[in-house]
């Protein structure tokens, strides 16, 4: 399977979604002009194979009006209801527009994204077909890469990095930019029917899921204008603003006080204060004390 097939699927969804209704002839006109095409039209058979793959992978159904031979997305309004499908459209709508407007490329600066996206198609295919993956993985904590099989449960993106959460000896989280090689295995697996990916990270800030840490009610005081940013971009779905003053606001979270959540709070520096629980407040204070020692 070509490494850019994932991009082609999303290009097709985005193109049909933006136009509303479009013939295969017009799709090919746009395709030939796009930056990811090879300059050749999409063969009709390939187009229909892609339609089938898109429905199987993303639950997006591309239908045809037999009277006008125009293609459209069935129940297009539902695309905004799922986070995965919404991400597909939002990210690639912008990406396609920029790629097709060459004069703008030097005027738009993107955040550097680590490698690993080339494995997405293979992982999604494995999840769809219930197949294991053969992975060679170089962890930051090991001297050399190891090879093993993993059962891919789901994928997650966090802070511009892609992760696959899967089971080898136990359920683990693998960063795709640490993968050295990845191919489809030959053994099938069955994902537990009662496993809920959303619930797995429900009490987590980002990508760290530590079974030894229990979720707690955490209260923080956010000062000045920083409160507006926290209000506009909640740190967690449990965020509640319980007090609002001219100079500060108090926010509450029911969340695991994991390393990545701690680092996010520390990144706000003097604009926030952890109020409770006392154990987490002490942990933050200890970090600041250690930092002060470096500058003495």
Secondary structure, DSSP 8 states (H G I E B T S, - for coil): --TTHHHHHHHHHHHHHHHSSEEHHHHHHHHHHSTTS-SS---HHHHHHHHHHHHHHH---EEEETTTTEEEETTGGGGGTSHHHHHHHHHHHHHHHHHH-GGGGGG-------S-GGGHHHHHHHHHHTEEEEEEE--TTSSS-EEEEEEEEEEEEETTEEEEEEESSSEEEEEGGGEEEEEEEEEE----TT--HHHHTTT-SSS---TTS--EEEEEEEETTHHHHHHHS-SSTT-EEEEE-SSEEEEEEEE---HHHHHHHHTTGGGEEEEE-HHHHHHHHHHHHHHHHHT-
